[in-house]
Amino acid sequence: MGAEEELNHIRPEQDAVARDTTNRSSLNRITPAQFLSWKRQKDADASAKRVETERKRAEDIAAGLVPMNGLAYLKIKLSQCQTKNKQKQMRRRGVSIGLPNSGLMVGKRLTRNG
């Protein structure tokens, strides 16, 4: 019976520690607006870091410093296919395609009515 009384009895120093932690936790609370502001800042930082990493990897691949994985290769090929398809569509519509900065104008082809 004496052991049970000791387990149920809280020592004064333990009680003081428990009260101290509850007081500290109430002082460190943040408002929902502060939390949302922190969360937005955290997400923005993570997004900026991700974009910077992707940009650096693309530069390294273009320079040949890093081998290209399948996903990077697929993105390049998909981009090339989309460009070729767009050029084909423009040719079918009768739009002439010039090289950039070549002095050629892009517009409808002139045809003779004769």
C-alpha positions as CSV (number, residue, x, y, z in Angstrom):
1,M,0.0,0.0,0.0
2,G,2.8,2.4,0.6
3,A,4.1,2.0,-3.0
4,E,0.7,2.9,-4.4
5,E,0.5,6.0,-2.3
6,E,4.0,7.1,-3.6
7,L,2.8,6.5,-7.2
8,N,-0.3,8.6,-6.8
9,H,1.4,11.3,-4.9
10,I,3.0,14.1,-7.0
11,R,6.2,15.6,-5.5
12,P,6.2,19.4,-5.2
13,E,9.2,19.8,-7.6
14,Q,7.3,17.8,-10.3
15,D,4.2,19.9,-9.8
16,A,6.3,23.1,-10.2
17,V,7.8,21.8,-13.4
18,A,4.4,20.8,-14.8
19,R,3.0,24.3,-14.0
20,D,6.1,26.0,-15.5
21,T,5.7,24.1,-18.8
22,T,2.0,25.0,-19.1
23,N,2.9,28.7,-18.5
24,R,5.6,28.6,-21.2
25,S,3.4,26.9,-23.7
26,S,0.7,29.6,-23.4
27,L,3.3,32.3,-23.9
28,N,4.7,30.7,-27.2
29,R,1.4,30.4,-28.9
30,I,1.0,32.1,-32.3
31,T,-2.1,33.4,-34.0
32,P,-3.6,31.7,-37.1
33,A,-2.5,34.7,-39.2
34,Q,1.1,34.3,-38.0
35,F,1.0,30.6,-38.8
36,L,-0.4,31.3,-42.3
37,S,2.3,33.9,-42.9
38,W,5.0,31.5,-41.8
39,K,3.6,28.7,-44.0
40,R,3.4,31.0,-47.1
41,Q,7.0,32.1,-46.5
42,K,8.2,28.5,-46.1
43,D,6.4,27.4,-49.3
44,A,7.8,30.3,-51.2
45,D,11.3,29.5,-50.1
46,A,10.9,25.8,-51.0
47,S,9.5,26.8,-54.4
48,A,12.4,29.2,-55.1
49,K,14.9,26.6,-54.1
50,R,13.3,24.0,-56.4
51,V,13.2,26.4,-59.4
52,E,16.9,27.3,-58.8
53,T,17.9,23.6,-58.6
54,E,16.0,22.8,-61.9
55,R,17.7,25.8,-63.6
56,K,21.1,24.8,-62.5
57,R,20.5,21.2,-63.6
58,A,19.3,22.4,-67.0
59,E,22.4,24.5,-67.4
60,D,24.7,21.6,-66.4
61,I,22.9,19.2,-68.9
62,A,23.2,21.8,-71.7
63,A,26.9,22.2,-70.9
64,G,27.4,18.4,-70.9
65,L,28.6,18.3,-67.2
66,V,25.8,16.1,-66.1
67,P,24.4,13.1,-67.9
68,M,20.8,13.5,-69.1
69,N,18.2,11.2,-67.5
70,G,15.2,9.8,-69.3
71,L,12.8,12.6,-68.0
72,A,15.1,15.4,-69.2
73,Y,15.5,13.7,-72.6
74,L,11.7,13.2,-72.9
75,K,11.1,16.9,-72.2
76,I,13.6,18.0,-74.9
77,K,12.1,15.6,-77.5
78,L,8.6,16.6,-76.6
79,S,9.5,20.3,-77.0
80,Q,11.1,19.5,-80.4
81,C,8.0,17.6,-81.5
82,Q,5.7,20.4,-80.5
83,T,7.8,22.9,-82.4
84,K,7.8,20.8,-85.5
85,N,4.1,20.2,-85.3
86,K,3.5,24.0,-84.9
87,Q,5.6,24.7,-87.9
88,K,3.7,22.1,-90.0
89,Q,0.4,23.7,-88.9
90,M,1.6,27.1,-89.9
91,R,2.8,25.9,-93.3
92,R,-0.6,24.3,-93.9
93,R,-2.3,27.6,-93.1
94,G,0.0,29.4,-95.5
95,V,2.1,31.2,-93.0
96,S,5.7,31.6,-94.0
97,I,8.3,31.0,-91.3
98,G,11.5,33.0,-91.2
99,L,14.5,32.6,-89.0
100,P,14.6,34.9,-85.9
101,N,16.6,38.1,-86.5
102,S,17.1,37.3,-90.1
103,G,15.2,40.2,-91.4
104,L,12.5,38.0,-92.9
105,M,8.9,38.9,-92.0
106,V,6.4,36.3,-90.9
107,G,3.1,36.6,-92.6
108,K,0.8,35.1,-95.2
109,R,2.4,33.9,-98.4
110,L,1.6,35.9,-101.5
111,T,0.2,33.9,-104.4
112,R,-0.5,35.0,-108.0
113,N,-4.0,35.0,-109.2
114,G,-3.6,34.3,-112.7
